C-alpha cells in the first residue's frame, strides 16, 4: 500500500466530521508509542514550552544517573540513547529555542560526566558534533537568546 501525501490526507480530513477525526486520531495513537507521545505533547504540553523543557530535563537527569560508568562501551551506548531521546522530544516541539536549550543541557551533563569523556575519542567527537550543531542553530534565534546561549556555548567549549 502506498501512503498518501499530506495534502491528500488534509483534504480528506476536512470532509470528515469531528467525531470521525477524533476516532482516527485515537486509532492512530494505538499503533505507535511515538504517535501517542506526539499527541500528548500537542494536547497537553504545547501550551507551556518551559514546562515541557523542564520535564525533558528531568528525564535526561534520570537517564544520566542510570549510566553504567564501569566501561566506556556502556557509557557510549547510554549517551547515544539519551541523545536519541532528546532528538525525539525536539522533533515533537519543532521549536529552535527548545532544541538549542535541550542540546546545551545535554552537553553540560555530558561534560560533567565522570569518568571524563575527553579520555574517549568517540564520546569527545559526539560532544564536539553537538557543539557545532548548536553553533549552526544559534543564528536562527532571537538576539537576546543568541547572546545567552552563546555564553553557555563558549563555557562548554572551554
C-alpha positions in Angstrom: 0.0 0.0 0.0 1.3 3.4 -1.0 1.0 6.2 1.6 -1.0 9.3 0.6 0.6 12.8 0.6 -0.1 15.2 3.5 -2.2 17.4 1.1 -4.4 14.4 0.2 -4.8 13.5 3.9 -5.6 17.1 4.8 -8.4 17.3 2.1 -9.9 14.1 3.3 -9.9 15.1 6.9 -11.7 18.3 6.0 -14.6 16.2 4.7 -14.9 14.2 7.8 -16.9 15.0 10.9 -15.1 16.0 14.1 -16.2 12.7 15.7 -14.6 10.7 12.9 -11.4 12.7 13.2 -11.3 12.0 16.9 -11.7 8.3 16.2 -9.0 8.4 13.6 -6.6 10.1 16.0 -7.3 7.6 18.7 -6.8 4.7 16.4 -3.5 6.2 15.1 -2.3 6.6 18.7 -2.9 2.9 19.4 -0.3 1.8 16.9 2.9 3.5 17.8 4.3 4.8 21.0 5.7 7.9 19.2 2.3 8.8 17.8 0.9 8.7 21.3 3.8 10.8 22.7 3.3 13.4 19.9 -0.4 13.6 20.6 0.4 14.0 24.3 2.7 16.9 23.5 0.3 18.6 21.2 -2.7 18.3 23.5 -1.2 18.8 26.9 2.3 20.3 26.8 2.5 22.6 23.7 0.9 25.4 25.6 3.7 25.5 28.2 7.0 25.1 26.4 9.1 25.9 29.5 7.3 23.2 31.5 7.9 20.8 28.6 11.6 21.6 28.6 11.8 21.1 32.4 10.1 17.7 32.2 12.6 16.6 29.4 15.5 17.9 31.5 14.3 15.8 34.5 14.1 12.7 32.3 17.6 13.4 31.0 18.9 13.7 34.6 17.4 10.3 35.4 18.9 8.8 32.3 22.3 10.2 33.1 22.1 8.9 36.7 21.4 5.4 35.3 24.5 5.2 33.2 26.8 2.3 33.9 30.2 4.0 34.3 32.2 0.8 34.6 33.2 0.8 30.9 33.3 3.3 28.1 31.4 0.9 25.9 28.3 1.1 28.2 28.8 4.9 28.6 28.7 5.3 24.8 25.6 3.2 24.4 23.8 5.1 27.1 24.8 8.5 25.8 23.7 7.7 22.3 20.3 6.5 23.7 19.9 9.8 25.7 20.8 11.8 22.6 18.2 9.9 20.5 15.6 10.5 23.2 16.4 14.3 23.3 16.2 14.5 19.4 12.8 12.8 19.5 11.5 15.3 22.0 13.0 18.1 19.9 11.1 16.8 16.9 7.8 16.9 18.8 8.4 20.5 19.7 9.8 21.8 16.4 10.9 25.0 18.2 14.6 26.1 17.6 14.8 27.6 21.1 13.8 24.3 22.7 16.3 22.5 20.5 19.2 24.6 21.5 18.3 24.7 25.2 18.0 20.9 25.4 21.1 20.2 23.4 23.1 22.7 25.6 21.7 20.9 28.7 22.8 17.5 27.2 26.3 18.9 26.6 26.6 20.2 30.1 25.6 16.9 31.6 28.0 15.1 29.2 30.9 17.3 30.1 30.2 16.8 33.8 30.1 13.0 33.5 32.7 11.0 35.3 34.9 9.3 34.1 35.7 12.2 31.7 34.5 12.0 28.1 37.8 13.5 27.0 39.5 10.1 27.5 37.4 8.5 24.9 37.6 9.6 21.2 34.0 8.6 20.3 32.4 10.5 23.2 34.6 13.5 22.6 33.6 13.6 18.9 29.9 13.2 19.8 30.2 16.1 22.2 32.1 18.3 19.6 29.5 17.5 16.9 26.7 18.6 19.2 28.5 21.9 19.9 29.0 22.5 16.2 25.3 21.8 15.6 24.3 24.2 18.3 26.6 26.8 16.9 24.8 26.5 13.5 21.4 26.8 15.1 22.2 30.0 17.2 21.7 32.5 14.3 18.1 31.3 13.9 17.2 32.6 17.4 16.3 36.0 18.8 19.3 38.2 19.6 18.9 38.0 23.4 18.7 34.3 23.2 21.7 34.2 20.9 23.7 36.0 23.5 22.6 33.9 26.4 23.0 30.6 24.6 26.3 31.8 23.1 27.7 32.4 26.6 26.8 28.9 27.6 28.3 27.5 24.4 31.5 29.4 25.0 31.7 28.0 28.5 31.1 24.5 27.2 33.9 24.9 24.6 36.5 25.9 27.2 
